[in-house]
């Protein structure tokens, strides 16, 4: 697997981006007005129940810390196995780091209520995460801890990114507006198609997004979102039960020349 950055760069870039994002999130929660104050003052048809964001944030941060610890711990010089395990993680580091920096910037502009600018950053993050999981990420190998962790981190990052994109976009450009018929139809079609192409992880995030939106809305729109959540859960469940998405791989690791290792460490 050819990675875009060296092992040494990955081992400082990923935790640095996490620290920047973590600091920005704490700024968002502790400043005045805080992120929830901005949320309450700007509502629209894709405003989720705020507690669902908090409920997702905490465990996802823990997952990232576990992933970062493994990224830091693995030594490519120790064995071919460890080098391959590290390659799996380093491949995601550029997109992961970009995402963290974008979300940190998003928080700064969100809290200053510059929602158009904040939307630009959340769009870059979501598009980047979706690109990675759809077009760049290797299939999960259930025999590889690095592969499992990277799939969980990347797909939960992308999953919450979808909710962020819908939420920020609606309040930035359609504040205080109800969901029109085209919006209702597009939401159902979009989430339905996404569910058809999703594994358990990303598909579960899509269902979570819809539940968060349903609880955050009211009336017939809330009920329809709840119906969409149930439908998405059924699609994801049936699709992945009929065609299990994960494989164990062949247990073999491709050899990499020692010079290649030295150049990248």
C-alpha positions as CSV (number, residue, x, y, z in Angstrom):
1,X,0.0,0.0,0.0
2,X,1.5,3.3,-1.1
3,X,0.9,6.1,1.5
4,X,1.0,9.8,0.7
5,X,3.0,10.7,3.9
6,X,5.8,9.2,5.9
7,X,5.3,7.2,9.1
8,X,7.0,9.9,11.2
9,X,4.8,12.7,9.7
10,X,1.7,10.6,10.3
11,X,2.6,10.0,13.9
12,X,2.7,13.8,14.8
13,X,0.2,15.1,12.3
14,X,-2.8,13.0,13.4
15,X,-2.5,13.6,17.1
16,X,-1.8,17.3,16.5
17,X,-5.0,17.7,14.4
18,X,-6.9,15.8,17.1
19,X,-5.6,18.2,19.8
20,X,-6.5,21.2,17.8
21,X,-10.0,20.0,17.2
22,X,-10.5,18.9,20.8
23,X,-9.4,22.4,22.0
24,X,-11.8,24.0,19.5
25,X,-14.7,21.8,20.7
26,X,-14.0,22.8,24.3
27,X,-13.9,26.4,23.3
28,X,-17.3,25.9,21.6
29,X,-18.8,24.4,24.8
30,X,-17.3,26.8,27.3
31,X,-17.4,30.1,25.5
32,X,-20.3,32.6,25.7
33,X,-22.3,32.3,23.6
34,X,-21.6,28.6,23.4
35,X,-22.3,26.2,20.5
36,X,-25.7,25.3,21.9
37,X,-26.7,29.0,22.2
38,X,-26.0,29.4,18.5
39,X,-27.9,26.2,17.8
40,X,-31.0,27.4,19.7
41,X,-30.9,30.7,18.0
42,X,-30.7,29.2,14.5
43,X,-33.1,26.5,13.6
44,X,-34.4,25.0,10.4
45,X,-35.8,21.8,8.9
46,X,-32.5,19.9,9.5
47,X,-31.9,20.9,13.0
48,X,-31.2,17.8,15.1
49,X,-31.8,17.3,18.8
50,X,-28.6,18.8,20.3
51,X,-28.1,15.9,22.8
52,X,-27.7,13.5,20.0
53,X,-24.6,15.4,18.8
54,X,-23.1,15.3,22.3
55,X,-24.1,11.6,22.6
56,X,-22.1,10.9,19.4
57,X,-19.2,13.1,20.2
58,X,-17.9,11.5,23.4
59,X,-17.6,7.9,22.3
60,X,-16.3,9.0,18.9
61,X,-13.5,10.9,20.7
62,X,-12.6,7.7,22.7
63,X,-12.5,5.7,19.4
64,X,-10.1,8.3,18.0
65,X,-7.8,8.1,21.0
66,X,-7.7,4.3,20.7
67,X,-6.9,4.6,17.0
68,X,-4.2,7.3,17.7
69,X,-2.6,5.2,20.4
70,X,-2.3,2.3,18.0
71,X,-0.9,4.6,15.2
72,X,1.7,5.8,17.6
73,X,2.6,2.4,19.1
74,X,3.1,0.4,15.9
75,X,6.7,0.2,14.8
76,X,7.3,-0.4,11.0
77,X,10.8,-1.7,11.7
78,X,9.7,-4.4,14.1
79,X,8.1,-6.7,11.6
80,X,6.4,-7.0,8.2
81,X,3.1,-7.5,10.0
82,X,3.4,-4.3,12.0
83,X,4.5,-2.4,9.0
84,X,1.4,-3.5,7.1
85,X,-0.9,-2.8,10.0
86,X,0.6,0.7,10.2
87,X,0.2,1.3,6.4
88,X,-3.6,0.7,6.8
89,X,-3.8,3.5,9.3
90,X,-1.3,6.0,7.7
91,X,-3.4,5.8,4.5
92,X,-6.2,7.6,6.4
93,X,-4.1,10.1,8.2
94,X,-4.3,12.9,5.6
95,X,-8.1,12.8,5.4
96,X,-8.4,12.3,9.1
97,X,-6.2,15.3,9.8
98,X,-8.0,17.5,7.2
99,X,-11.3,16.6,8.8
100,X,-10.1,17.6,12.3
101,X,-8.8,20.9,11.2
102,X,-12.0,21.6,9.2
103,X,-14.2,20.9,12.2
104,X,-12.0,23.0,14.4
105,X,-12.4,25.9,12.0
106,X,-16.1,25.2,11.7
107,X,-16.5,25.6,15.5
108,X,-14.8,29.0,15.5
109,X,-17.1,30.4,12.8
110,X,-20.1,28.6,14.2
111,X,-19.6,30.3,17.5
112,X,-19.2,33.7,15.9
113,X,-22.5,33.0,14.0
114,X,-20.8,33.2,10.6
115,X,-22.7,30.2,9.4
116,X,-22.0,30.6,5.7
117,X,-18.2,30.3,6.4
118,X,-18.7,27.5,8.8
119,X,-20.7,25.6,6.2
120,X,-17.7,25.8,3.8
121,X,-15.5,24.0,6.3
122,X,-18.1,21.4,7.2
123,X,-18.6,20.7,3.5
124,X,-14.9,20.1,2.9
125,X,-14.8,17.7,5.8
126,X,-17.9,15.7,4.8
127,X,-17.0,15.5,1.2
128,X,-13.4,14.4,2.1
129,X,-14.6,11.7,4.6
130,X,-17.2,10.4,2.1
131,X,-14.6,10.3,-0.7
132,X,-12.3,8.3,1.5
133,X,-14.7,5.6,2.6
134,X,-16.4,5.3,-0.8
135,X,-13.4,5.5,-3.2
136,X,-10.1,5.1,-1.4
137,X,-10.4,2.9,1.7
138,X,-9.5,-0.8,1.3
139,X,-12.2,-3.3,2.3
140,X,-12.2,-4.2,6.0
141,X,-10.0,-7.1,7.0
142,X,-11.5,-8.6,10.2
143,X,-8.2,-10.2,11.0
144,X,-6.5,-6.8,11.2
145,X,-7.1,-4.6,14.3
146,X,-5.8,-1.6,12.3
147,X,-8.3,-2.2,9.5
148,X,-11.2,-2.6,11.9
149,X,-10.3,0.6,13.9
150,X,-9.7,2.6,10.8
151,X,-13.1,1.6,9.3
152,X,-14.9,2.5,12.5
153,X,-13.2,5.9,12.9
154,X,-13.5,6.9,9.3
155,X,-17.1,5.8,8.9
156,X,-18.3,7.4,12.1
157,X,-16.4,10.6,11.1
158,X,-18.2,10.5,7.8
159,X,-21.6,9.5,9.4
160,X,-21.7,12.5,11.7
161,X,-20.3,14.6,8.9
162,X,-23.5,14.0,7.0
163,X,-25.6,15.3,9.9
164,X,-23.3,18.3,10.3
165,X,-23.6,19.1,6.6
166,X,-27.4,19.0,6.6
167,X,-27.7,20.9,9.8
168,X,-25.3,23.7,9.0
169,X,-26.6,24.1,5.5
170,X,-30.2,24.4,6.6
171,X,-29.6,27.0,9.2
172,X,-27.1,29.0,7.1
173,X,-29.4,29.3,4.1
174,X,-32.9,28.3,5.2
175,X,-33.2,29.6,8.7
176,X,-36.7,29.2,10.3
177,X,-38.0,27.6,7.2
178,X,-40.1,24.4,7.1
179,X,-39.3,21.3,5.1
180,X,-41.0,21.7,1.7
181,X,-42.2,18.7,-0.4
182,X,-39.0,18.6,-2.5
183,X,-36.9,18.6,0.7
184,X,-39.0,15.7,2.1
185,X,-38.8,13.7,-1.0
186,X,-35.0,14.3,-1.5
187,X,-34.3,13.4,2.1
188,X,-36.1,10.0,1.7
189,X,-34.5,9.2,-1.6
190,X,-31.0,10.4,-0.5
191,X,-30.9,8.4,2.7
192,X,-32.5,5.4,1.0
193,X,-29.9,5.2,-1.7
194,X,-27.1,5.8,0.8
195,X,-28.4,3.0,3.0
196,X,-28.4,0.6,0.0
197,X,-24.6,1.2,-0.4
198,X,-23.7,1.3,3.3
199,X,-22.1,-1.3,5.6
200,X,-23.2,-1.8,9.2
201,X,-21.0,1.1,10.5
202,X,-21.9,3.9,8.1
203,X,-25.4,2.6,7.7
204,X,-25.9,2.7,11.5
205,X,-24.6,6.3,11.5
206,X,-27.2,7.2,8.8
207,X,-30.0,5.8,11.0
208,X,-28.6,7.7,14.0
209,X,-28.7,10.9,11.9
210,X,-32.3,10.4,11.0
211,X,-33.3,9.7,14.6
212,X,-31.5,12.8,15.7
213,X,-33.3,14.8,13.1
214,X,-36.7,13.3,13.9
215,X,-36.3,14.0,17.6
216,X,-35.2,17.6,16.9
217,X,-38.2,18.3,14.6
218,X,-41.9,18.3,15.3
219,X,-45.2,17.5,13.7
220,X,-45.5,15.5,10.4
221,X,-41.9,16.2,9.4
222,X,-40.7,14.6,12.6
223,X,-42.9,11.6,12.0
224,X,-41.7,11.3,8.4
225,X,-38.1,11.4,9.5
226,X,-38.8,8.7,12.1
227,X,-40.3,6.6,9.3
228,X,-37.2,7.2,7.2
229,X,-35.0,6.1,10.1
230,X,-37.0,2.8,10.4
231,X,-36.8,2.3,6.6
232,X,-33.0,3.0,6.6
233,X,-32.5,0.6,9.4
234,X,-34.4,-2.1,7.5
235,X,-32.5,-1.5,4.3
236,X,-29.1,-1.5,6.0
237,X,-30.0,-4.6,8.0
238,X,-31.3,-6.6,5.0
239,X,-28.5,-5.6,2.7
240,X,-25.7,-6.5,5.1
241,X,-27.4,-9.7,6.3
242,X,-27.8,-10.9,2.7
243,X,-24.4,-9.7,1.6
244,X,-22.0,-9.6,4.6
245,X,-19.7,-6.6,3.9
246,X,-16.5,-7.7,5.8
247,X,-13.9,-10.3,5.0
248,X,-11.2,-12.0,6.9
249,X,-8.6,-11.5,4.1
250,X,-6.1,-14.1,3.3
251,X,-3.8,-13.4,6.2
252,X,-0.9,-12.7,3.9
253,X,1.1,-9.5,4.0
254,X,2.8,-8.1,1.0
255,X,6.5,-7.7,1.3
256,X,8.1,-4.2,1.3
257,X,11.8,-3.7,0.7
258,X,13.9,-2.4,3.7
259,X,14.9,0.6,1.8
260,X,11.3,1.6,1.4
261,X,10.8,1.4,5.1
262,X,13.9,3.4,5.9
263,X,12.8,6.2,3.5
264,X,9.4,6.5,5.1
265,X,10.1,6.3,8.8
